[in-house]
Amino acid sequence: MTHKKLFRRFLDADKGRLHFAAHSHHPWPDVTFEAHMKAWEDAALLMDDKWDTIFGRIIPEIRIRVSTMLGLPDPGTLVFAPNTHEFVNRLFSCLRSPIRIVTTDAEFHSFDRQVRRWEEARLAEVIRVATEPFDSFPDRFGMEVRNATMVYLSQVFFDSGFVVERLDEIIAAASDDAFVVIDGYHGFMALPTDLSGVSERIFYLAGGYKYAMAGEGACFMHCPPGFGERPIDTGWFAGFDDLTKRGAEVTYGHDGDRFWGATFDPSGLHRLLAVLRLMEIEGITPAVIHGHVEDLQQQLLATGTVPGELIPAAGRPRGNFLTFRTDQAETIYQGLHNQNVIVDHRGDRLRIGFGIYQDPDDVERLAKAFSAL
């Protein structure tokens, strides 16, 4: 199964390029080009009235489609922003001192940089739990979250592809008033994800840049009821319905609307909606995507051409990329790049990402590129 025909603009832009970094910058399907142009055309035709289309049609449809995909009972709990960093800071603004954040040593730079700065400024105490050894991670992490103000961890870790298991147990171990935040950026539309059992308890962050295939500027957060009803970090969209009513107290929207920021570029939402509609038309689901990816991963592993230690070990659940630990990661990356083969590396981790725009012939070419190093 391949869906290369859906990605002709990206694939034909450099026909000699072999792209295996879907976890970093996923190609966009062709429908996103028309969607991006539609955003421009709406701005030209409607000008200020374009926001009626964004908030009256595009956002409601995205909310329904994303909530259905994630098993969320109420589409209204979703809110959107250009990046997840906005959400992280808005969540932090809801917390009261003393703030104790329990997280991991493997969170993406966006969160890690910010939390280290809070730590430097003595705004929060931060406990970082090592993800390795992976087998014991749920138990070790669960032991630390009991007195946390905020719990923050990834659904799939960016530096290994490790998928957190027994998430419900970790959530249950946290205190009832703790903010539990799941970074789903490497899980959304990569793995089948059902949040129905924990939707009342967790914040869930994800976006369009990676496996959602929609590019930058289209991130979202699911907001459980009863947590962070009045963020201090707040944009004017969070009180849009009350702009003409300046009372003694700042008012907020309901459900996810309470976490809105301010004016943003809506073109990313146009692209995200186009992708979600395309998936329905083509019968593409996260399960279909992950199944295709697993087949390609097994094909590459069977060649034995990739140097380094596979982490997590074979047989464990993983996201839609393979990670190999090797002190030659940067050298291998550069050697492949010189062959116009795109992978990725983070320190001693070589990462190889897969998607529905690839087929077995691409994997065979990749194996040959490794053999040529």
N, C-alpha and C positions, 0 to 999 in steps of 0.2 A: 504494500500500500504506500503510495506517495501522492503528495499534493503539490508537486513542483509547479504545475500549471497555474496555481493560485499566486505564485511569487515571481512571475516573469520579470517584472520591472527590477527587482533587487538582484535576481540571479543573472539577468542579461546585462546589468550595469558593468559587470566584470566577469565575462564568461569563463575565464581561466581560474578564477578564485574558487577555492574550496573552503567553505565556511563551516567550522565546527565550534562555534562559540555562541550558541543559542541562549546560553545562560547569562551572557553578557549583553549582547545586542542582537536580539532576534530579528531576522528579516520581517518586513511588513508585507502582507498580501496586497495584491494590486488594488483591491477595493478601498484601501486606505488612501490611495492617491485621489480617487474621486471624492472621498469623504473630506479630505483636507481641502480640496478645491471648493467643496460645498460650504465649508466654514468661511472661506473668503467671499464666496458669492453671497452668502447670507449677510455678512458684514456690509457688503456694498449695497445690497437691495434693501435690507431692513434697518441697517445702522443700529440705533439704540434699541429698536424693537427686536433685534436678534436674541436678546435675553429672554423674551417671551418664548421663543422656540427652544432655547437651551433648557430653561427651567420648566417649561410647560410640556415638552415632548421628549427631548433627548435624555435628560436626566431621569425622568420617570421610567422610560423604557430600559435604560441601562440598569437602574435599580432592580427592576423586575427580573431581568435576565441574570444579573450577577447573584441576586438573592436566591433564585432558583438553582443556579449552579452550585451554590455553597450550602443549600439546605437551610437558609435563613427564613424564619417565619414571617418577617415583616420587612418589605423593601425599604420602608422609611427609615430604617436604622443606618442606612448607608449615606455617607457624605464624601465629597470629592475635594481634591487639592492637587496642585501641580507636582508635589513630592511628598513622601512620607515624613520628611524632616519637619514639615509644618505640623503634622499630627503629633509627633513626638513632643514637640515643645508645647503644644496646646494641652496635651495630657499632663505634662509635668506641671503646668500652671494650675492644675486642679488640686495638686497635692499640698499637704500642710506639713511643716517641719515638726519633728525630725523625719527626714525622708530616707528610707532604706530601700535601695534598688537591688534586686537579685536578678542577675543576668548570666551570660556565659562569656567564655573567652573567645568566642567564635562569631560574634555578631558583625554585621556589615559596617563599614567605615562610617556611614551616615549616622548610625546610632552610637557607635563606639567613640567617635570623636566628641560628640556632644556630651555623652555621659562622663567622659574623662574630664571635660571642662567643668561640668557641674561638681565633679569630685575635687578638682583643683581649687575651685571657688568655695569649697566647703558648704555647698548647697545640698549635698546628698552623700550618704555613705553607700558605697557600691561593693557588692559581693559578686565576684565572678567565679562561676563554677566551670571547671574544665569539661569540655565535651568528651574527651578521651580519658579513660577507655569508654567506648561507646556503650558496651553492655551494661555498665553500672550507672550510666548517666541519669536515667529517670529516678533512681533511688537517691543518688547524691544530690540532684537538683531539688527533689521533693523535700529533703531534709532542711534545706536552706530557706525555703519560701515561707515558712510558717509565720515569721514575723516581718514579712516584707510589706512595704508601702506600695511598691510597684514590682511586678514580675514581668520580665521582658525576655522572650526567647524566640528563636526562629522555628518555623514549621519544618523547613529544610535548610540546613546550614550552607552558606555560600562557599565556604572553604573546603568542603568535603562531600556535599551531597547527602550527608547523614540526615535521616528522617526521624523526628522525635516520635517515639512510641509511648503508649500509656499516658498520653496527654491529659486525659480525663483525671487520672490519679494526681498528676502534678497540680492541676487546677483545684482539685478538692483539698489538697494540702495547704493551699494559701488561705489566709484569713478572709473572712466574709467581705471585708471592706477594701481589700487589696485590689489595685488595678492590675489585671492580668492582660498582657499585651502580646499577641502572637504576630510576628513578622512573617507574612505568608508570601513574600515576593517570589521565592523560588518554588512555591507550592501551587499558587493560583494558576489554573489552566495547564499545569504540568502533571499534577496528581489528582485523582478523584478526591474531593474534600467535602465532608459532610459535617457542618457545624451545628446541626439541629440540636444536639444534646448539650452543647455548651454555649449557645448563642446568648443566653441570659447572663453569662458570666465573663465573657472575654471581649476585648477589643481585637479586631483582626485587620491588619494592614496589608495592602498589596497594590499592584499597579500595572500599567500597560507596557512598560519598557522591555520586559523579558518575555515570558511565555504567553502573555496576552497579546503579543504581536502588534501592539498599537502605538509603540513609541513613547516618547517622553510626555509629561504633562497630564497624565490621566491616572492618578492614584486615588485610592478610596480607603475608607475605614468603616468597619461595622462597629456601631456604638451600642453597647448593652444598656438597658434602662437602669436608672438609679445610680450611675457612676458619672461623675463630672458633669453635673447639671448646669454649672455656671463657670466655664473656663475663664480664667483671668486673661489669657492670651486669646483674644476674640476679634474676628473681623466683622465688617459691617453687614456681610451677607447673613451672619448668624442671627441678626435681628431685622431682617429686610422688611418683614411685614409691619414693623412698628417704627419705621424711619421717621414718621411725622409725629410720633408720640414720645416726647422727651420728658419722661417722668423722673422721679427721684432715684429710681433703680434701673440699671441696665437690664433690658429684657432679652430673652433668648427664644429661638425656635424650638420646636418639639423634636423628639427622636434624634436622628443624626444631624438635623439642621443646627443644633446647638454648637456643633464643632466646625461650622463653616468659617472660612477665612474671608479674604477680600477679593477684589477683581482679579480674574485669571484669564489666560488664553484658552478659549473653549475648543480649539481645533483638536486637541487630544481626545476629547470626549466624542467628537464626530468620528474620529478614527476607531476608537474603542467600540462604539456602537456598530460601525460597519463590520468589524471583525466578529462581534457576537452574532450579528445577523447571518454572516457568511457561515459560521460554524453550524447554525441551525439548518441552513440550506444544504450544506455538504454532509450533514450527519456526523460532524466532528465533535467529540466530547473529550474532556480531560482523560477519560479511560482509554479512548481510542488513541489519543496522542501518546499516553504513557506506554500503552502496549506496543505501538510502533517503535518508540524509542528503546524499549527493552530489547526488542529484536535486533536493532542496530547495535546496541551496546554489546550484546552477546556475540554478535558477529565479529566486532572488533577485538574483543577479549580473546576469542578463539584463535586469532591470528598470532597472538603472542608477540606482537611487534612493539608494543608500548613499554618503554622501560620504567622502572619504579615500582613502588608498593601500592597496590590498589587499596584505597580507604573510602568508606568502610570495606571490610573484607567481602569477597564474593558471597552471595547468598543473603546478605542483609538488605533490607529496604533502602532504596536510594532515590534521589531525585533524578532529573532528566539530564544529568551530566556525570561523567566519570572523573574521579580525582585520583591522581597518582602522586605519591610522595617521593621526591627525588631531589638531590642537591644540584641536579643538572636541569632543573625546570626552566630557568631562563634561557639557557643555551639551547635546549630542545625547542622551546617556543620560537626563538630567533631562527633556528635552522629550518623549521617548518614555514615560518613567515617568509623566508627567502625563497621558498618554493611556491609562494602565494597560497599557503595553507594556513588558515586562521584558527588558532586555539587560544588558550589563555593561561596565565600563570599568576599565582599569588604566593610570593616567597618560595618555599620548597614544594608547592602544590601545582601540578600541571593539571589543568581542567579542560575536559573535552565535552562539549555540549551537543545535544542532538535535538532534532525537531522534525516536523512533518514535511519540511522542504527538502529532506534528504532521502536517499534510497540506498539499497545495498551496493550499487556501483560506486557511490560516493565513499562508502566505508572501505571498499576495496582500494580506491585511490588513496585514501588516508593511510591505510596500512602500508602501501607502497612508498608513500612519502616518509613514513617512519623508518622503513627499511633503508631508505636512501640517505639517512642522516650519518 
